[in-house]
Amino acid sequence: MRKAEIRRKTKETDIFLSLEADGEGRAEIDSGVGFFNHMLELFTVHSSVNLTLKCKGDTEVDAHHSVEDTGIALGDALKNALGDKRGIARFAQRLVPMDECAALVAVDFSGRPYLVFEAAMSGKVGEFDLELVEEFLRAFSTHAGLNLYVKLLREGNRHHEAEAVFKALALCVRDAIAIVSDRIPSSKGTLA
């Protein structure tokens, strides 16, 4: 199985993350941030990876460090699990409706990180600052070595906006990391 474990400890967070790329969508998530747990569980189920996360962060300040550092750890784990990326589909795009909202996400596991985030996500869902969705995605794409394009096509309920983005991302990850050949999907011969 393609899998990886990451341990990340700073003055702000203490994270253990385990990922199995060829999973069944099993989630054991404790980020210390309720709404973020929900988004990561959605990501896990719809990407079909198995994900275990234990994060102790300085949530007495706010959720920023826990969310961003989880993005770093998840990106590192996915990059490590995929190795040289031999056989993966590499590219994917998905449009996901969530009731009155819809999100479009596209990915390229090129080895070159880049984030385009076209979503005016602001305000709170419970105690969660929605601006942290972009922070998570930036950390994730940077550490996974991933081109990531996110566009919120239709706004609405803030919970639904975030859910549409996380589900579309999950489906893209599932599709892009699927084994479809025995070669490295690049004319350069590498995706390093």
C-alpha positions in Angstrom: 0.0 0.0 0.0 1.0 3.6 -0.6 1.1 5.0 2.9 3.0 7.5 5.0 3.2 8.8 8.6 4.1 12.4 9.5 5.0 13.7 13.0 5.2 17.5 13.2 5.9 19.3 16.4 6.3 23.0 16.8 5.7 25.5 19.6 2.1 25.9 18.2 1.1 22.3 17.3 1.9 18.7 17.9 0.6 16.5 15.0 0.5 12.8 14.2 -0.9 12.0 10.8 -1.2 8.6 9.1 -2.4 8.2 5.5 -3.1 5.2 3.3 -3.7 6.3 -0.3 -5.3 3.0 -1.2 -7.9 2.9 1.5 -11.6 2.7 2.1 -12.3 6.1 3.4 -11.7 5.4 7.1 -11.3 8.5 9.2 -10.0 8.9 12.8 -9.9 12.7 13.0 -9.1 14.9 16.0 -7.8 18.3 14.9 -9.1 20.0 18.1 -11.4 22.1 15.8 -14.9 20.7 15.4 -15.9 22.0 12.0 -12.5 21.2 10.6 -12.9 17.6 11.8 -16.1 17.5 9.8 -14.4 18.8 6.6 -11.5 16.3 7.0 -13.9 13.4 7.5 -15.7 14.4 4.3 -12.4 14.6 2.5 -11.4 11.2 3.8 -14.7 9.5 2.8 -14.9 11.0 -0.6 -11.2 10.6 -1.5 -11.2 6.9 -0.3 -7.9 7.4 1.6 -7.6 6.2 5.2 -6.6 9.1 7.4 -5.7 9.2 11.1 -5.1 12.7 12.6 -4.3 13.7 16.1 -3.5 17.4 16.5 -2.9 19.3 19.7 -2.7 23.0 18.9 -2.9 26.4 20.5 -6.6 26.7 19.9 -6.9 29.0 22.8 -5.4 31.5 20.4 -7.5 30.4 17.4 -7.6 27.5 14.9 -5.1 29.0 12.4 -2.0 27.1 13.4 -3.9 23.7 13.8 -5.5 24.1 10.4 -2.4 25.3 8.5 -0.1 22.7 10.1 -2.6 20.0 9.3 -2.5 21.1 5.7 1.3 20.9 5.8 1.2 17.4 7.3 -1.4 16.1 5.0 0.5 17.4 1.9 3.7 15.9 3.1 2.0 12.5 3.8 0.4 12.4 0.4 3.6 13.3 -1.4 5.5 10.7 0.6 2.8 8.0 0.0 2.9 8.6 -3.8 6.6 8.3 -4.1 7.7 8.9 -7.7 4.0 8.9 -8.8 4.4 6.1 -11.2 1.1 5.0 -12.7 -1.1 7.8 -11.3 -3.7 9.6 -13.4 -2.1 12.9 -12.3 -4.9 15.2 -13.4 -8.5 15.6 -12.2 -11.3 18.0 -12.1 -14.7 17.9 -10.3 -17.7 20.0 -10.0 -19.7 19.4 -6.8 -23.0 20.8 -5.9 -24.0 21.1 -2.3 -27.6 22.2 -2.2 -27.6 25.9 -3.2 -23.8 26.1 -3.6 -21.4 24.6 -6.1 -17.6 24.3 -6.2 -15.2 23.5 -9.1 -11.8 22.0 -8.3 -9.0 20.9 -10.5 -5.6 19.3 -9.6 -2.4 18.4 -11.2 0.1 16.3 -9.2 2.9 17.9 -11.2 5.4 18.4 -8.3 5.0 22.1 -8.8 2.9 23.7 -6.0 0.5 26.5 -7.0 -2.9 27.5 -5.6 -5.6 29.5 -7.3 -8.4 30.2 -4.9 -11.5 32.0 -6.3 -13.9 31.9 -3.4 -14.9 34.8 -1.2 -15.2 32.6 1.9 -15.5 34.7 5.0 -17.3 34.8 8.3 -17.6 31.9 10.6 -19.3 28.5 10.8 -19.6 27.9 14.5 -16.2 29.0 15.9 -14.4 28.2 12.6 -13.1 31.1 10.5 -13.9 30.3 6.9 -10.8 32.2 5.7 -8.8 29.2 7.1 -10.0 27.1 4.2 -7.7 29.0 1.9 -4.8 28.7 4.4 -5.3 24.9 4.6 -5.4 24.5 0.9 -2.3 26.6 0.4 -0.3 24.6 2.9 -1.7 21.3 1.4 -0.9 22.2 -2.2 2.6 23.5 -1.3 3.6 20.4 0.6 1.9 17.9 -1.7 3.6 19.5 -4.8 0.2 20.1 -6.4 -1.4 22.6 -8.7 -4.7 23.3 -7.1 -7.5 25.4 -8.6 -10.6 26.1 -6.5 -13.6 28.2 -7.7 -16.8 28.6 -5.8 -19.3 28.8 -8.6 -22.3 29.7 -6.4 -22.3 31.1 -2.9 -24.9 30.3 -0.2 -24.9 28.8 3.2 -21.3 29.0 4.5 -21.2 25.4 5.8 -22.3 24.3 2.3 -19.7 26.4 0.6 -16.9 24.8 2.5 -18.4 21.3 2.2 -18.6 21.7 -1.6 -14.9 22.7 -1.8 -13.7 19.8 0.4 -15.8 17.2 -1.4 -14.7 18.4 -4.8 -11.0 18.3 -3.6 -11.5 14.8 -2.2 -12.9 13.5 -5.5 -10.1 15.1 -7.4 -7.5 13.5 -5.1 -9.2 10.2 -5.5 -9.2 10.4 -9.3 -5.7 11.9 -9.7 -3.9 9.4 -7.5 -5.7 6.4 -9.0 -3.3 3.9 -10.6 -4.0 3.9 -14.4 -0.8 2.7 -15.9 2.8 1.5 -15.1 4.5 4.7 -16.2 5.3 8.1 -14.8 2.7 10.4 -16.3 5.1 13.1 -17.7 7.0 13.7 -20.9 10.0 14.6 -18.7 10.0 11.2 -17.2 9.7 12.6 -13.7 7.2 14.4 -11.5 9.8 15.3 -8.8 
